[in-house]
Each structure stands twice: as structure tokens, then as C-alpha cells.
Amino acid sequence: MANHKSAKKRVRQDAVKRIRNRYYKKTTRSAIQKLREMEDATEAKKFLPKVVSMVDRLAKKNIWHNNKAANLKSSLTLLVNNLK
């Protein structure tokens, strides 16, 4: 366990960040799943920018790697464009 005052503070901050990051990741994963399950093309096209924004935000904060974000955005866009 941490002994220095600053190290103890870092442990507290990391715990808060971990919870926050888990929340954002889970919310984004749920949104991606919801988008993948959509069958209506117009509804999916409306929802896609929101999901892409969430993915970009995770990549910007280094919660997800930039390449993972790019791959996800690409596959989701292809999925939505192929809906009838």
C-alpha cells in the first residue's frame, strides 16, 4: 500500500477514474450493441453519429486505442450502410 501522501491521493484518483472509465465503456458498448440489433435503416442512420461520437470520446481519452476506435467506426458504418 502507498505510504506517501501524494501516492495515497493518486490511489484515490485512480479509483475514481476507473469507475468513470468503466461507466463510459459500458455505456458505449451497450450503444454499439443496440445499433447492431437495429433493423430499421433510417433509425440506425440517426443513431450512428451518436455512437461514433461516443467511440471517438473513448479514443480521445485513451480508454480505447485509436485503431480499435477506427475499426469499430468502420465496421459500424458498413453495417448501417448495408441495411435496407
N, CA, C and O atoms as a Maestro MAE file, in Angstrom:
{
 s_m_m2io_version
 :::
 2.0.0
}

f_m_ct {
 s_m_title
 :::
 protein
 m_atom[336] {
  # First column is atom index #
  i_m_mmod_type
  r_m_x_coord
  r_m_y_coord
  r_m_z_coord
  i_m_residue_number
  s_m_chain_name
  s_m_pdb_residue_name
  s_m_pdb_atom_name
  i_m_atomic_number
  :::
  1 25 0.842 -1.186 0.000 1 A "MET " " N  " 7
  2 3 0.000 0.000 0.000 1 A "MET " " CA " 6
  3 2 0.881 1.241 0.000 1 A "MET " " C  " 6
  4 15 2.031 1.208 0.439 1 A "MET " " O  " 8
  5 25 0.321 2.325 -0.498 2 A "ALA " " N  " 7
  6 3 1.068 3.571 -0.612 2 A "ALA " " CA " 6
  7 2 1.374 4.167 0.759 2 A "ALA " " C  " 6
  8 15 0.555 4.097 1.676 2 A "ALA " " O  " 8
  9 25 2.570 4.757 0.886 3 A "ASN " " N  " 7
  10 3 2.978 5.376 2.143 3 A "ASN " " CA " 6
  11 2 2.991 6.900 2.080 3 A "ASN " " C  " 6
  12 15 2.711 7.566 3.077 3 A "ASN " " O  " 8
  13 25 3.313 7.448 0.923 4 A "HIS " " N  " 7
  14 3 3.395 8.895 0.804 4 A "HIS " " CA " 6
  15 2 2.016 9.506 0.598 4 A "HIS " " C  " 6
  16 15 1.106 8.870 0.066 4 A "HIS " " O  " 8
  17 25 1.888 10.733 1.024 5 A "LYS " " N  " 7
  18 3 0.615 11.440 0.909 5 A "LYS " " CA " 6
  19 2 0.177 11.545 -0.552 5 A "LYS " " C  " 6
  20 15 -0.992 11.325 -0.870 5 A "LYS " " O  " 8
  21 25 1.114 11.881 -1.435 6 A "SER " " N  " 7
  22 3 0.785 12.028 -2.850 6 A "SER " " CA " 6
  23 2 0.418 10.677 -3.475 6 A "SER " " C  " 6
  24 15 -0.435 10.614 -4.361 6 A "SER " " O  " 8
  25 25 1.055 9.609 -3.018 7 A "ALA " " N  " 7
  26 3 0.748 8.276 -3.546 7 A "ALA " " CA " 6
  27 2 -0.643 7.829 -3.109 7 A "ALA " " C  " 6
  28 15 -1.364 7.183 -3.868 7 A "ALA " " O  " 8
  29 25 -1.009 8.179 -1.883 8 A "LYS " " N  " 7
  30 3 -2.356 7.853 -1.414 8 A "LYS " " CA " 6
  31 2 -3.404 8.609 -2.214 8 A "LYS " " C  " 6
  32 15 -4.455 8.062 -2.549 8 A "LYS " " O  " 8
  33 25 -3.115 9.863 -2.516 9 A "LYS " " N  " 7
  34 3 -4.034 10.665 -3.322 9 A "LYS " " CA " 6
  35 2 -4.165 10.062 -4.721 9 A "LYS " " C  " 6
  36 15 -5.262 10.003 -5.276 9 A "LYS " " O  " 8
  37 25 -3.044 9.615 -5.287 10 A "ARG " " N  " 7
  38 3 -3.061 9.006 -6.615 10 A "ARG " " CA " 6
  39 2 -3.926 7.748 -6.617 10 A "ARG " " C  " 6
  40 15 -4.642 7.497 -7.586 10 A "ARG " " O  " 8
  41 25 -3.871 6.963 -5.560 11 A "VAL " " N  " 7
  42 3 -4.695 5.759 -5.456 11 A "VAL " " CA " 6
  43 2 -6.175 6.133 -5.452 11 A "VAL " " C  " 6
  44 15 -6.988 5.484 -6.111 11 A "VAL " " O  " 8
  45 25 -6.520 7.184 -4.703 12 A "ARG " " N  " 7
  46 3 -7.916 7.643 -4.665 12 A "ARG " " CA " 6
  47 2 -8.374 8.128 -6.031 12 A "ARG " " C  " 6
  48 15 -9.475 7.807 -6.478 12 A "ARG " " O  " 8
  49 25 -7.517 8.908 -6.693 13 A "GLN " " N  " 7
  50 3 -7.870 9.442 -8.010 13 A "GLN " " CA " 6
  51 2 -8.039 8.317 -9.027 13 A "GLN " " C  " 6
  52 15 -8.954 8.345 -9.849 13 A "GLN " " O  " 8
  53 25 -7.157 7.339 -8.964 14 A "ASP " " N  " 7
  54 3 -7.230 6.219 -9.904 14 A "ASP " " CA " 6
  55 2 -8.515 5.422 -9.715 14 A "ASP " " C  " 6
  56 15 -9.097 4.935 -10.684 14 A "ASP " " O  " 8
  57 25 -8.955 5.291 -8.477 15 A "ALA " " N  " 7
  58 3 -10.194 4.562 -8.206 15 A "ALA " " CA " 6
  59 2 -11.385 5.283 -8.830 15 A "ALA " " C  " 6
  60 15 -12.269 4.656 -9.414 15 A "ALA " " O  " 8
  61 25 -11.395 6.604 -8.700 16 A "VAL " " N  " 7
  62 3 -12.487 7.389 -9.280 16 A "VAL " " CA " 6
  63 2 -12.455 7.295 -10.803 16 A "VAL " " C  " 6
  64 15 -13.495 7.116 -11.435 16 A "VAL " " O  " 8
  65 25 -11.258 7.415 -11.398 17 A "LYS " " N  " 7
  66 3 -11.118 7.330 -12.846 17 A "LYS " " CA " 6
  67 2 -11.547 5.960 -13.357 17 A "LYS " " C  " 6
  68 15 -12.184 5.854 -14.405 17 A "LYS " " O  " 8
  69 25 -11.200 4.922 -12.622 18 A "ARG " " N  " 7
  70 3 -11.532 3.560 -13.031 18 A "ARG " " CA " 6
  71 2 -13.040 3.388 -13.119 18 A "ARG " " C  " 6
  72 15 -13.551 2.819 -14.084 18 A "ARG " " O  " 8
  73 25 -13.747 3.877 -12.116 19 A "ILE " " N  " 7
  74 3 -15.206 3.765 -12.107 19 A "ILE " " CA " 6
  75 2 -15.802 4.563 -13.261 19 A "ILE " " C  " 6
  76 15 -16.703 4.090 -13.953 19 A "ILE " " O  " 8
  77 25 -15.299 5.758 -13.461 20 A "ARG " " N  " 7
  78 3 -15.807 6.614 -14.540 20 A "ARG " " CA " 6
  79 2 -15.545 5.986 -15.902 20 A "ARG " " C  " 6
  80 15 -16.426 5.975 -16.761 20 A "ARG " " O  " 8
  81 25 -14.334 5.461 -16.103 21 A "ASN " " N  " 7
  82 3 -13.992 4.828 -17.378 21 A "ASN " " CA " 6
  83 2 -14.847 3.592 -17.632 21 A "ASN " " C  " 6
  84 15 -15.280 3.352 -18.759 21 A "ASN " " O  " 8
  85 25 -15.089 2.812 -16.584 22 A "ARG " " N  " 7
  86 3 -15.935 1.625 -16.730 22 A "ARG " " CA " 6
  87 2 -17.343 2.013 -17.150 22 A "ARG " " C  " 6
  88 15 -17.958 1.339 -17.976 22 A "ARG " " O  " 8
  89 25 -17.852 3.095 -16.583 23 A "TYR " " N  " 7
  90 3 -19.191 3.572 -16.929 23 A "TYR " " CA " 6
  91 2 -19.255 3.972 -18.398 23 A "TYR " " C  " 6
  92 15 -20.173 3.569 -19.111 23 A "TYR " " O  " 8
  93 25 -18.280 4.766 -18.857 24 A "TYR " " N  " 7
  94 3 -18.279 5.217 -20.241 24 A "TYR " " CA " 6
  95 2 -18.117 4.048 -21.213 24 A "TYR " " C  " 6
  96 15 -18.774 4.002 -22.253 24 A "TYR " " O  " 8
  97 25 -17.234 3.100 -20.866 25 A "LYS " " N  " 7
  98 3 -17.031 1.948 -21.732 25 A "LYS " " CA " 6
  99 2 -18.289 1.103 -21.836 25 A "LYS " " C  " 6
  100 15 -18.671 0.675 -22.925 25 A "LYS " " O  " 8
  101 25 -18.931 0.863 -20.701 26 A "LYS " " N  " 7
  102 3 -20.135 0.030 -20.702 26 A "LYS " " CA " 6
  103 2 -21.266 0.712 -21.461 26 A "LYS " " C  " 6
  104 15 -21.994 0.053 -22.203 26 A "LYS " " O  " 8
  105 25 -21.422 2.021 -21.288 27 A "THR " " N  " 7
  106 3 -22.450 2.767 -21.994 27 A "THR " " CA " 6
  107 2 -22.221 2.700 -23.505 27 A "THR " " C  " 6
  108 15 -23.162 2.521 -24.278 27 A "THR " " O  " 8
  109 25 -20.971 2.845 -23.910 28 A "THR " " N  " 7
  110 3 -20.648 2.798 -25.333 28 A "THR " " CA " 6
  111 2 -20.868 1.400 -25.896 28 A "THR " " C  " 6
  112 15 -21.406 1.251 -26.993 28 A "THR " " O  " 8
  113 25 -20.458 0.382 -25.159 29 A "ARG " " N  " 7
  114 3 -20.671 -0.994 -25.625 29 A "ARG " " CA " 6
  115 2 -22.160 -1.296 -25.776 29 A "ARG " " C  " 6
  116 15 -22.568 -1.966 -26.724 29 A "ARG " " O  " 8
  117 25 -22.964 -0.804 -24.846 30 A "SER " " N  " 7
  118 3 -24.411 -1.010 -24.932 30 A "SER " " CA " 6
  119 2 -24.990 -0.301 -26.153 30 A "SER " " C  " 6
  120 15 -25.867 -0.839 -26.830 30 A "SER " " O  " 8
  121 25 -24.503 0.897 -26.430 31 A "ALA " " N  " 7
  122 3 -24.977 1.645 -27.594 31 A "ALA " " CA " 6
  123 2 -24.591 0.931 -28.892 31 A "ALA " " C  " 6
  124 15 -25.378 0.883 -29.837 31 A "ALA " " O  " 8
  125 25 -23.383 0.380 -28.932 32 A "ILE " " N  " 7
  126 3 -22.928 -0.359 -30.116 32 A "ILE " " CA " 6
  127 2 -23.811 -1.587 -30.318 32 A "ILE " " C  " 6
  128 15 -24.218 -1.882 -31.442 32 A "ILE " " O  " 8
  129 25 -24.103 -2.287 -29.254 33 A "GLN " " N  " 7
  130 3 -24.957 -3.467 -29.339 33 A "GLN " " CA " 6
  131 2 -26.355 -3.083 -29.831 33 A "GLN " " C  " 6
  132 15 -26.941 -3.774 -30.664 33 A "GLN " " O  " 8
  133 25 -26.874 -1.989 -29.314 34 A "LYS " " N  " 7
  134 3 -28.191 -1.509 -29.731 34 A "LYS " " CA " 6
  135 2 -28.186 -1.176 -31.222 34 A "LYS " " C  " 6
  136 15 -29.140 -1.492 -31.933 34 A "LYS " " O  " 8
  137 25 -27.113 -0.538 -31.697 35 A "LEU " " N  " 7
  138 3 -27.001 -0.195 -33.109 35 A "LEU " " CA " 6
  139 2 -26.933 -1.449 -33.968 35 A "LEU " " C  " 6
  140 15 -27.547 -1.506 -35.034 35 A "LEU " " O  " 8
  141 25 -26.197 -2.444 -33.518 36 A "ARG " " N  " 7
  142 3 -26.066 -3.692 -34.287 36 A "ARG " " CA " 6
  143 2 -27.381 -4.453 -34.370 36 A "ARG " " C  " 6
  144 15 -27.619 -5.179 -35.335 36 A "ARG " " O  " 8
  145 25 -28.228 -4.292 -33.374 37 A "GLU " " N  " 7
  146 3 -29.500 -5.012 -33.370 37 A "GLU " " CA " 6
  147 2 -30.593 -4.292 -34.154 37 A "GLU " " C  " 6
  148 15 -31.649 -4.869 -34.415 37 A "GLU " " O  " 8
  149 25 -30.348 -3.030 -34.534 38 A "MET " " N  " 7
  150 3 -31.361 -2.271 -35.273 38 A "MET " " CA " 6
  151 2 -31.562 -2.852 -36.662 38 A "MET " " C  " 6
  152 15 -30.617 -3.284 -37.322 38 A "MET " " O  " 8
  153 25 -32.814 -2.850 -37.087 39 A "GLU " " N  " 7
  154 3 -33.147 -3.342 -38.419 39 A "GLU " " CA " 6
  155 2 -33.677 -2.231 -39.311 39 A "GLU " " C  " 6
  156 15 -33.672 -2.367 -40.534 39 A "GLU " " O  " 8
  157 25 -34.132 -1.141 -38.722 40 A "ASP " " N  " 7
  158 3 -34.638 -0.007 -39.486 40 A "ASP " " CA " 6
  159 2 -33.468 0.885 -39.909 40 A "ASP " " C  " 6
  160 15 -32.729 1.390 -39.064 40 A "ASP " " O  " 8
  161 25 -33.305 1.073 -41.211 41 A "ALA " " N  " 7
  162 3 -32.148 1.802 -41.734 41 A "ALA " " CA " 6
  163 2 -32.167 3.273 -41.327 41 A "ALA " " C  " 6
  164 15 -31.123 3.823 -40.978 41 A "ALA " " O  " 8
  165 25 -33.325 3.915 -41.365 42 A "THR " " N  " 7
  166 3 -33.369 5.340 -41.040 42 A "THR " " CA " 6
  167 2 -33.061 5.577 -39.572 42 A "THR " " C  " 6
  168 15 -32.373 6.534 -39.216 42 A "THR " " O  " 8
  169 25 -33.574 4.702 -38.728 43 A "GLU " " N  " 7
  170 3 -33.309 4.820 -37.290 43 A "GLU " " CA " 6
  171 2 -31.825 4.599 -36.997 43 A "GLU " " C  " 6
  172 15 -31.227 5.301 -36.182 43 A "GLU " " O  " 8
  173 25 -31.247 3.612 -37.677 44 A "ALA " " N  " 7
  174 3 -29.829 3.311 -37.482 44 A "ALA " " CA " 6
  175 2 -28.950 4.469 -37.962 44 A "ALA " " C  " 6
  176 15 -27.943 4.790 -37.330 44 A "ALA " " O  " 8
  177 25 -29.329 5.091 -39.073 45 A "LYS " " N  " 7
  178 3 -28.537 6.208 -39.595 45 A "LYS " " CA " 6
  179 2 -28.611 7.418 -38.679 45 A "LYS " " C  " 6
  180 15 -27.666 8.205 -38.614 45 A "LYS " " O  " 8
  181 25 -29.717 7.574 -37.974 46 A "LYS " " N  " 7
  182 3 -29.828 8.657 -36.999 46 A "LYS " " CA " 6
  183 2 -28.968 8.382 -35.770 46 A "LYS " " C  " 6
  184 15 -28.385 9.296 -35.188 46 A "LYS " " O  " 8
  185 25 -28.899 7.115 -35.387 47 A "PHE " " N  " 7
  186 3 -28.210 6.724 -34.153 47 A "PHE " " CA " 6
  187 2 -26.697 6.597 -34.347 47 A "PHE " " C  " 6
  188 15 -25.937 6.730 -33.387 47 A "PHE " " O  " 8
  189 25 -26.258 6.343 -35.574 48 A "LEU " " N  " 7
  190 3 -24.830 6.120 -35.850 48 A "LEU " " CA " 6
  191 2 -23.937 7.280 -35.413 48 A "LEU " " C  " 6
  192 15 -22.913 7.021 -34.780 48 A "LEU " " O  " 8
  193 25 -24.258 8.545 -35.709 49 A "PRO " " N  " 7
  194 3 -23.366 9.632 -35.264 49 A "PRO " " CA " 6
  195 2 -23.199 9.705 -33.752 49 A "PRO " " C  " 6
  196 15 -22.130 10.077 -33.268 49 A "PRO " " O  " 8
  197 25 -24.230 9.359 -33.006 50 A "LYS " " N  " 7
  198 3 -24.118 9.361 -31.547 50 A "LYS " " CA " 6
  199 2 -23.126 8.303 -31.082 50 A "LYS " " C  " 6
  200 15 -22.307 8.548 -30.196 50 A "LYS " " O  " 8
  201 25 -23.210 7.125 -31.691 51 A "VAL " " N  " 7
  202 3 -22.305 6.042 -31.316 51 A "VAL " " CA " 6
  203 2 -20.878 6.387 -31.721 51 A "VAL " " C  " 6
  204 15 -19.945 6.157 -30.953 51 A "VAL " " O  " 8
  205 25 -20.701 6.933 -32.911 52 A "VAL " " N  " 7
  206 3 -19.365 7.312 -33.378 52 A "VAL " " CA " 6
  207 2 -18.759 8.358 -32.446 52 A "VAL " " C  " 6
  208 15 -17.566 8.318 -32.146 52 A "VAL " " O  " 8
  209 25 -19.590 9.292 -31.993 53 A "SER " " N  " 7
  210 3 -19.117 10.321 -31.061 53 A "SER " " CA " 6
  211 2 -18.649 9.690 -29.749 53 A "SER " " C  " 6
  212 15 -17.623 10.083 -29.194 53 A "SER " " O  " 8
  213 25 -19.407 8.714 -29.262 54 A "MET " " N  " 7
  214 3 -19.023 8.046 -28.015 54 A "MET " " CA " 6
  215 2 -17.695 7.305 -28.183 54 A "MET " " C  " 6
  216 15 -16.837 7.347 -27.302 54 A "MET " " O  " 8
  217 25 -17.534 6.629 -29.316 55 A "VAL " " N  " 7
  218 3 -16.295 5.888 -29.591 55 A "VAL " " CA " 6
  219 2 -15.119 6.856 -29.695 55 A "VAL " " C  " 6
  220 15 -14.043 6.591 -29.160 55 A "VAL " " O  " 8
  221 25 -15.328 7.979 -30.387 56 A "ASP " " N  " 7
  222 3 -14.264 8.985 -30.512 56 A "ASP " " CA " 6
  223 2 -13.849 9.535 -29.155 56 A "ASP " " C  " 6
  224 15 -12.666 9.765 -28.904 56 A "ASP " " O  " 8
  225 25 -14.820 9.742 -28.290 57 A "ARG " " N  " 7
  226 3 -14.526 10.278 -26.964 57 A "ARG " " CA " 6
  227 2 -13.663 9.296 -26.166 57 A "ARG " " C  " 6
  228 15 -12.743 9.708 -25.461 57 A "ARG " " O  " 8
  229 25 -13.963 7.992 -26.278 58 A "LEU " " N  " 7
  230 3 -13.156 6.995 -25.573 58 A "LEU " " CA " 6
  231 2 -11.733 6.942 -26.131 58 A "LEU " " C  " 6
  232 15 -10.772 6.771 -25.381 58 A "LEU " " O  " 8
  233 25 -11.606 7.089 -27.446 59 A "ALA " " N  " 7
  234 3 -10.272 7.081 -28.054 59 A "ALA " " CA " 6
  235 2 -9.493 8.322 -27.648 59 A "ALA " " C  " 6
  236 15 -8.289 8.253 -27.396 59 A "ALA " " O  " 8
  237 25 -10.176 9.446 -27.586 60 A "LYS " " N  " 7
  238 3 -9.516 10.697 -27.219 60 A "LYS " " CA " 6
  239 2 -8.969 10.640 -25.796 60 A "LYS " " C  " 6
  240 15 -7.907 11.194 -25.511 60 A "LYS " " O  " 8
  241 25 -9.695 9.971 -24.910 61 A "LYS " " N  " 7
  242 3 -9.277 9.871 -23.515 61 A "LYS " " CA " 6
  243 2 -8.361 8.674 -23.253 61 A "LYS " " C  " 6
  244 15 -8.047 8.370 -22.102 61 A "LYS " " O  " 8
  245 25 -7.938 8.000 -24.315 62 A "ASN " " N  " 7
  246 3 -7.040 6.835 -24.230 62 A "ASN " " CA " 6
  247 2 -7.642 5.687 -23.438 62 A "ASN " " C  " 6
  248 15 -6.911 4.889 -22.850 62 A "ASN " " O  " 8
  249 25 -8.949 5.596 -23.417 63 A "ILE " " N  " 7
  250 3 -9.590 4.444 -22.795 63 A "ILE " " CA " 6
  251 2 -9.587 3.289 -23.788 63 A "ILE " " C  " 6
  252 15 -9.394 2.133 -23.412 63 A "ILE " " O  " 8
  253 25 -9.801 3.616 -25.060 64 A "TRP " " N  " 7
  254 3 -9.659 2.663 -26.159 64 A "TRP " " CA " 6
  255 2 -8.547 3.147 -27.069 64 A "TRP " " C  " 6
  256 15 -8.322 4.350 -27.199 64 A "TRP " " O  " 8
  257 25 -7.857 2.220 -27.693 65 A "HIS " " N  " 7
  258 3 -6.799 2.556 -28.633 65 A "HIS " " CA " 6
  259 2 -7.422 3.183 -29.880 65 A "HIS " " C  " 6
  260 15 -8.548 2.853 -30.252 65 A "HIS " " O  " 8
  261 25 -6.685 4.084 -30.517 66 A "ASN " " N  " 7
  262 3 -7.192 4.773 -31.707 66 A "ASN " " CA " 6
  263 2 -7.551 3.810 -32.834 66 A "ASN " " C  " 6
  264 15 -8.536 4.016 -33.543 66 A "ASN " " O  " 8
  265 25 -6.743 2.751 -32.996 67 A "ASN " " N  " 7
  266 3 -7.016 1.785 -34.061 67 A "ASN " " CA " 6
  267 2 -8.298 1.004 -33.773 67 A "ASN " " C  " 6
  268 15 -9.065 0.711 -34.691 67 A "ASN " " O  " 8
  269 25 -8.532 0.668 -32.514 68 A "LYS " " N  " 7
  270 3 -9.758 -0.033 -32.151 68 A "LYS " " CA " 6
  271 2 -10.962 0.845 -32.472 68 A "LYS " " C  " 6
  272 15 -11.964 0.368 -33.003 68 A "LYS " " O  " 8
  273 25 -10.859 2.113 -32.149 69 A "ALA " " N  " 7
  274 3 -11.948 3.049 -32.424 69 A "ALA " " CA " 6
  275 2 -12.192 3.148 -33.925 69 A "ALA " " C  " 6
  276 15 -13.338 3.140 -34.374 69 A "ALA " " O  " 8
  277 25 -11.125 3.242 -34.690 70 A "ALA " " N  " 7
  278 3 -11.261 3.351 -36.144 70 A "ALA " " CA " 6
  279 2 -11.902 2.095 -36.730 70 A "ALA " " C  " 6
  280 15 -12.772 2.181 -37.596 70 A "ALA " " O  " 8
  281 25 -11.468 0.934 -36.252 71 A "ASN " " N  " 7
  282 3 -12.038 -0.327 -36.738 71 A "ASN " " CA " 6
  283 2 -13.516 -0.435 -36.391 71 A "ASN " " C  " 6
  284 15 -14.321 -0.873 -37.213 71 A "ASN " " O  " 8
  285 25 -13.868 -0.040 -35.187 72 A "LEU " " N  " 7
  286 3 -15.274 -0.080 -34.778 72 A "LEU " " CA " 6
  287 2 -16.121 0.852 -35.630 72 A "LEU " " C  " 6
  288 15 -17.187 0.464 -36.109 72 A "LEU " " O  " 8
  289 25 -15.653 2.076 -35.818 73 A "LYS " " N  " 7
  290 3 -16.409 3.052 -36.600 73 A "LYS " " CA " 6
  291 2 -16.584 2.559 -38.033 73 A "LYS " " C  " 6
  292 15 -17.655 2.710 -38.620 73 A "LYS " " O  " 8
  293 25 -15.546 1.980 -38.583 74 A "SER " " N  " 7
  294 3 -15.606 1.472 -39.949 74 A "SER " " CA " 6
  295 2 -16.627 0.341 -40.074 74 A "SER " " C  " 6
  296 15 -17.455 0.343 -40.985 74 A "SER " " O  " 8
  297 25 -16.564 -0.609 -39.165 75 A "SER " " N  " 7
  298 3 -17.475 -1.759 -39.250 75 A "SER " " CA " 6
  299 2 -18.918 -1.354 -38.990 75 A "SER " " C  " 6
  300 15 -19.835 -1.882 -39.620 75 A "SER " " O  " 8
  301 25 -19.125 -0.422 -38.069 76 A "LEU " " N  " 7
  302 3 -20.488 0.033 -37.790 76 A "LEU " " CA " 6
  303 2 -21.059 0.825 -38.959 76 A "LEU " " C  " 6
  304 15 -22.240 0.699 -39.281 76 A "LEU " " O  " 8
  305 25 -20.225 1.635 -39.590 77 A "THR " " N  " 7
  306 3 -20.680 2.398 -40.753 77 A "THR " " CA " 6
  307 2 -21.048 1.465 -41.895 77 A "THR " " C  " 6
  308 15 -22.067 1.659 -42.558 77 A "THR " " O  " 8
  309 25 -20.218 0.452 -42.126 78 A "LEU " " N  " 7
  310 3 -20.529 -0.544 -43.155 78 A "LEU " " CA " 6
  311 2 -21.847 -1.244 -42.852 78 A "LEU " " C  " 6
  312 15 -22.675 -1.454 -43.739 78 A "LEU " " O  " 8
  313 25 -22.025 -1.599 -41.591 79 A "LEU " " N  " 7
  314 3 -23.247 -2.289 -41.173 79 A "LEU " " CA " 6
  315 2 -24.478 -1.432 -41.455 79 A "LEU " " C  " 6
  316 15 -25.467 -1.921 -42.001 79 A "LEU " " O  " 8
  317 25 -24.416 -0.162 -41.083 80 A "VAL " " N  " 7
  318 3 -25.557 0.727 -41.265 80 A "VAL " " CA " 6
  319 2 -25.814 0.982 -42.755 80 A "VAL " " C  " 6
  320 15 -26.964 1.039 -43.188 80 A "VAL " " O  " 8
  321 25 -24.736 1.135 -43.535 81 A "ASN " " N  " 7
  322 3 -24.910 1.402 -44.973 81 A "ASN " " CA " 6
  323 2 -25.490 0.209 -45.710 81 A "ASN " " C  " 6
  324 15 -26.116 0.379 -46.756 81 A "ASN " " O  " 8
  325 25 -25.297 -0.990 -45.190 82 A "ASN " " N  " 7
  326 3 -25.805 -2.194 -45.846 82 A "ASN " " CA " 6
  327 2 -27.216 -2.552 -45.425 82 A "ASN " " C  " 6
  328 15 -27.793 -3.501 -45.955 82 A "ASN " " O  " 8
  329 25 -27.790 -1.806 -44.472 83 A "LEU " " N  " 7
  330 3 -29.168 -2.064 -44.085 83 A "LEU " " CA " 6
  331 2 -30.109 -1.643 -45.202 83 A "LEU " " C  " 6
  332 15 -29.822 -0.712 -45.955 83 A "LEU " " O  " 8
  333 25 -31.231 -2.334 -45.300 84 A "LYS " " N  " 7
  334 3 -32.206 -1.998 -46.359 84 A "LYS " " CA " 6
  335 2 -33.355 -1.225 -45.803 84 A "LYS " " C  " 6
  336 15 -34.268 -0.858 -46.543 84 A "LYS " " O  " 8
  :::
 }
 m_bond[335] {
  # First column is bond index #
  i_m_from
  i_m_to
  i_m_order
  :::
  1 1 2 1
  2 2 3 1
  3 3 4 2
  4 3 5 1
  5 5 6 1
  6 6 7 1
  7 7 8 2
  8 7 9 1
  9 9 10 1
  10 10 11 1
  11 11 12 2
  12 11 13 1
  13 13 14 1
  14 14 15 1
  15 15 16 2
  16 15 17 1
  17 17 18 1
  18 18 19 1
  19 19 20 2
  20 19 21 1
  21 21 22 1
  22 22 23 1
  23 23 24 2
  24 23 25 1
  25 25 26 1
  26 26 27 1
  27 27 28 2
  28 27 29 1
  29 29 30 1
  30 30 31 1
  31 31 32 2
  32 31 33 1
  33 33 34 1
  34 34 35 1
  35 35 36 2
  36 35 37 1
  37 37 38 1
  38 38 39 1
  39 39 40 2
  40 39 41 1
  41 41 42 1
  42 42 43 1
  43 43 44 2
  44 43 45 1
  45 45 46 1
  46 46 47 1
  47 47 48 2
  48 47 49 1
  49 49 50 1
  50 50 51 1
  51 51 52 2
  52 51 53 1
  53 53 54 1
  54 54 55 1
  55 55 56 2
  56 55 57 1
  57 57 58 1
  58 58 59 1
  59 59 60 2
  60 59 61 1
  61 61 62 1
  62 62 63 1
  63 63 64 2
  64 63 65 1
  65 65 66 1
  66 66 67 1
  67 67 68 2
  68 67 69 1
  69 69 70 1
  70 70 71 1
  71 71 72 2
  72 71 73 1
  73 73 74 1
  74 74 75 1
  75 75 76 2
  76 75 77 1
  77 77 78 1
  78 78 79 1
  79 79 80 2
  80 79 81 1
  81 81 82 1
  82 82 83 1
  83 83 84 2
  84 83 85 1
  85 85 86 1
  86 86 87 1
  87 87 88 2
  88 87 89 1
  89 89 90 1
  90 90 91 1
  91 91 92 2
  92 91 93 1
  93 93 94 1
  94 94 95 1
  95 95 96 2
  96 95 97 1
  97 97 98 1
  98 98 99 1
  99 99 100 2
  100 99 101 1
  101 101 102 1
  102 102 103 1
  103 103 104 2
  104 103 105 1
  105 105 106 1
  106 106 107 1
  107 107 108 2
  108 107 109 1
  109 109 110 1
  110 110 111 1
  111 111 112 2
  112 111 113 1
  113 113 114 1
  114 114 115 1
  115 115 116 2
  116 115 117 1
  117 117 118 1
  118 118 119 1
  119 119 120 2
  120 119 121 1
  121 121 122 1
  122 122 123 1
  123 123 124 2
  124 123 125 1
  125 125 126 1
  126 126 127 1
  127 127 128 2
  128 127 129 1
  129 129 130 1
  130 130 131 1
  131 131 132 2
  132 131 133 1
  133 133 134 1
  134 134 135 1
  135 135 136 2
  136 135 137 1
  137 137 138 1
  138 138 139 1
  139 139 140 2
  140 139 141 1
  141 141 142 1
  142 142 143 1
  143 143 144 2
  144 143 145 1
  145 145 146 1
  146 146 147 1
  147 147 148 2
  148 147 149 1
  149 149 150 1
  150 150 151 1
  151 151 152 2
  152 151 153 1
  153 153 154 1
  154 154 155 1
  155 155 156 2
  156 155 157 1
  157 157 158 1
  158 158 159 1
  159 159 160 2
  160 159 161 1
  161 161 162 1
  162 162 163 1
  163 163 164 2
  164 163 165 1
  165 165 166 1
  166 166 167 1
  167 167 168 2
  168 167 169 1
  169 169 170 1
  170 170 171 1
  171 171 172 2
  172 171 173 1
  173 173 174 1
  174 174 175 1
  175 175 176 2
  176 175 177 1
  177 177 178 1
  178 178 179 1
  179 179 180 2
  180 179 181 1
  181 181 182 1
  182 182 183 1
  183 183 184 2
  184 183 185 1
  185 185 186 1
  186 186 187 1
  187 187 188 2
  188 187 189 1
  189 189 190 1
  190 190 191 1
  191 191 192 2
  192 191 193 1
  193 193 194 1
  194 194 195 1
  195 195 196 2
  196 195 197 1
  197 197 198 1
  198 198 199 1
  199 199 200 2
  200 199 201 1
  201 201 202 1
  202 202 203 1
  203 203 204 2
  204 203 205 1
  205 205 206 1
  206 206 207 1
  207 207 208 2
  208 207 209 1
  209 209 210 1
  210 210 211 1
  211 211 212 2
  212 211 213 1
  213 213 214 1
  214 214 215 1
  215 215 216 2
  216 215 217 1
  217 217 218 1
  218 218 219 1
  219 219 220 2
  220 219 221 1
  221 221 222 1
  222 222 223 1
  223 223 224 2
  224 223 225 1
  225 225 226 1
  226 226 227 1
  227 227 228 2
  228 227 229 1
  229 229 230 1
  230 230 231 1
  231 231 232 2
  232 231 233 1
  233 233 234 1
  234 234 235 1
  235 235 236 2
  236 235 237 1
  237 237 238 1
  238 238 239 1
  239 239 240 2
  240 239 241 1
  241 241 242 1
  242 242 243 1
  243 243 244 2
  244 243 245 1
  245 245 246 1
  246 246 247 1
  247 247 248 2
  248 247 249 1
  249 249 250 1
  250 250 251 1
  251 251 252 2
  252 251 253 1
  253 253 254 1
  254 254 255 1
  255 255 256 2
  256 255 257 1
  257 257 258 1
  258 258 259 1
  259 259 260 2
  260 259 261 1
  261 261 262 1
  262 262 263 1
  263 263 264 2
  264 263 265 1
  265 265 266 1
  266 266 267 1
  267 267 268 2
  268 267 269 1
  269 269 270 1
  270 270 271 1
  271 271 272 2
  272 271 273 1
  273 273 274 1
  274 274 275 1
  275 275 276 2
  276 275 277 1
  277 277 278 1
  278 278 279 1
  279 279 280 2
  280 279 281 1
  281 281 282 1
  282 282 283 1
  283 283 284 2
  284 283 285 1
  285 285 286 1
  286 286 287 1
  287 287 288 2
  288 287 289 1
  289 289 290 1
  290 290 291 1
  291 291 292 2
  292 291 293 1
  293 293 294 1
  294 294 295 1
  295 295 296 2
  296 295 297 1
  297 297 298 1
  298 298 299 1
  299 299 300 2
  300 299 301 1
  301 301 302 1
  302 302 303 1
  303 303 304 2
  304 303 305 1
  305 305 306 1
  306 306 307 1
  307 307 308 2
  308 307 309 1
  309 309 310 1
  310 310 311 1
  311 311 312 2
  312 311 313 1
  313 313 314 1
  314 314 315 1
  315 315 316 2
  316 315 317 1
  317 317 318 1
  318 318 319 1
  319 319 320 2
  320 319 321 1
  321 321 322 1
  322 322 323 1
  323 323 324 2
  324 323 325 1
  325 325 326 1
  326 326 327 1
  327 327 328 2
  328 327 329 1
  329 329 330 1
  330 330 331 1
  331 331 332 2
  332 331 333 1
  333 333 334 1
  334 334 335 1
  335 335 336 2
  :::
 }
}
